[in-house]
């Protein structure tokens, strides 16, 4: 159990994809991620083709500092150019989506996006989720939780 973060970047915008993967992986390992893996997404039959590498990075919640390491990792990733945080989720028995980007929500089934939006408006966040979401706050002092998707 723990938190998964999906980060993507456009393969066509980077001269050295291997180096970019290594840089993100090294940073994740420096912050004690449990494991990571890569996916590739190619779509060419749409108006704007997508050629992205998606990294799924797992932080195990059995470690004491898991949440803090995850939040620090997210802050650093947000500073890196051309990286996109697609989603963050808790991977207990049933996937519990904590954060989803607008792009991510546009590309999932419509009923799932509506369900997430409704859930996001009605839910209360745990202390751990607040720490993770605080990495999206510009000054790092509080949690940015928007009810508008």
C-alpha positions as CSV (number, residue, x, y, z in Angstrom):
1,X,0.0,0.0,0.0
2,X,1.1,3.5,-0.6
3,X,0.9,6.4,-3.1
4,X,1.5,6.2,-6.8
5,X,2.4,9.3,-8.9
6,X,2.1,9.3,-12.7
7,X,4.4,11.7,-14.4
8,X,4.5,12.2,-18.2
9,X,6.7,14.0,-20.7
10,X,6.6,14.4,-24.4
11,X,9.2,12.2,-26.0
12,X,9.5,14.4,-29.1
13,X,10.5,17.5,-27.0
14,X,13.6,15.8,-25.4
15,X,16.8,15.0,-27.2
16,X,17.8,12.3,-24.8
17,X,14.8,10.4,-23.4
18,X,17.0,7.9,-21.6
19,X,18.7,10.7,-19.7
20,X,15.3,12.3,-18.7
21,X,14.1,8.9,-17.4
22,X,17.3,8.4,-15.5
23,X,17.1,11.9,-14.0
24,X,13.5,11.4,-12.7
25,X,14.3,7.8,-11.5
26,X,17.4,9.0,-9.6
27,X,15.4,11.7,-8.0
28,X,12.6,9.3,-7.0
29,X,15.1,6.9,-5.6
30,X,16.8,9.7,-3.6
31,X,13.5,10.3,-2.0
32,X,13.0,6.6,-1.1
33,X,10.5,5.5,-3.6
34,X,9.8,1.8,-3.5
35,X,9.7,1.2,-7.2
36,X,9.0,2.8,-10.5
37,X,8.2,1.7,-14.0
38,X,7.6,3.2,-17.5
39,X,4.7,3.2,-19.9
40,X,4.6,4.7,-23.4
41,X,1.5,6.3,-24.9
42,X,1.2,6.9,-28.6
43,X,-1.8,8.4,-30.3
44,X,-1.6,9.6,-33.8
45,X,-5.2,9.7,-35.0
46,X,-6.2,12.8,-33.1
47,X,-5.8,16.5,-33.7
48,X,-2.8,16.7,-31.5
49,X,-0.8,13.5,-31.5
50,X,0.5,12.3,-28.2
51,X,3.9,10.6,-27.8
52,X,4.6,10.5,-24.1
53,X,6.6,8.5,-21.7
54,X,4.7,8.0,-18.4
55,X,6.5,7.1,-15.3
56,X,4.6,5.5,-12.4
57,X,6.5,6.1,-9.1
58,X,5.4,4.3,-5.9
59,X,6.0,5.5,-2.4
60,X,5.3,2.8,0.2
61,X,3.3,4.1,3.2
62,X,5.0,1.6,5.5
63,X,7.9,3.9,5.8
64,X,7.6,6.7,8.4
65,X,8.7,9.5,6.1
66,X,6.8,8.3,3.0
67,X,4.3,11.2,2.8
68,X,7.0,13.8,3.3
69,X,9.3,12.2,0.7
70,X,6.4,12.1,-1.7
71,X,5.6,15.8,-1.1
72,X,9.2,16.8,-1.6
73,X,9.5,14.8,-4.7
74,X,6.3,16.4,-6.1
75,X,7.6,19.9,-5.4
76,X,10.8,19.1,-7.3
77,X,9.0,17.6,-10.2
78,X,6.8,20.6,-10.5
79,X,10.0,22.7,-11.0
80,X,11.2,20.6,-13.9
81,X,10.5,21.8,-17.4
82,X,8.0,19.9,-19.6
83,X,7.0,17.4,-16.9
84,X,3.3,16.8,-16.2
85,X,1.8,15.3,-13.1
86,X,-1.0,13.2,-14.5
87,X,-2.5,11.9,-11.3
88,X,-1.8,10.8,-7.8
89,X,-3.6,7.9,-6.2
90,X,-3.6,5.7,-3.1
91,X,-3.3,2.1,-4.2
92,X,-5.1,0.3,-1.4
93,X,-7.6,-2.5,-2.3
94,X,-9.6,0.0,-4.4
95,X,-7.8,2.8,-6.2
96,X,-8.4,6.1,-4.4
97,X,-7.7,9.0,-6.8
98,X,-6.3,12.0,-4.8
99,X,-5.4,14.3,-7.7
100,X,-6.0,14.3,-11.4
101,X,-4.9,16.8,-14.0
102,X,-7.4,18.4,-16.4
103,X,-5.8,16.5,-19.3
104,X,-6.2,13.2,-17.4
105,X,-9.8,13.8,-16.7
106,X,-10.5,14.7,-20.3
107,X,-9.1,11.4,-21.4
108,X,-10.9,9.0,-19.0
109,X,-14.5,7.9,-19.5
110,X,-16.9,10.7,-18.9
111,X,-18.8,9.0,-16.1
112,X,-15.5,8.4,-14.2
113,X,-14.5,12.1,-14.5
114,X,-18.0,13.1,-13.2
115,X,-17.7,10.7,-10.3
116,X,-14.2,12.0,-9.4
117,X,-15.5,15.6,-9.6
118,X,-18.4,14.8,-7.3
119,X,-16.2,12.9,-4.9
120,X,-13.7,15.7,-4.8
121,X,-16.3,18.2,-3.8
122,X,-17.8,16.1,-1.0
123,X,-14.7,14.5,0.5
124,X,-12.5,15.4,3.4
125,X,-8.8,14.9,3.1
126,X,-6.6,13.0,5.6
127,X,-3.6,14.7,7.0
128,X,-1.3,12.6,4.8
129,X,-3.3,13.6,1.7
130,X,-3.1,17.3,2.7
131,X,0.7,17.0,3.0
132,X,0.9,15.5,-0.5
133,X,-1.4,18.1,-2.0
134,X,0.5,20.9,-0.3
135,X,3.2,20.5,-3.0
136,X,0.7,22.1,-5.4
137,X,0.5,25.3,-3.4
138,X,2.8,27.9,-4.8
139,X,4.2,29.0,-1.5
140,X,4.0,25.6,0.2
141,X,2.0,26.9,3.1
142,X,-1.3,25.2,2.6
143,X,-3.4,22.9,0.5
144,X,-4.8,23.9,-2.8
145,X,-8.1,22.0,-3.2
146,X,-10.3,23.2,-6.0
147,X,-13.8,22.1,-6.2
148,X,-14.1,23.1,-9.9
149,X,-12.8,20.6,-12.4
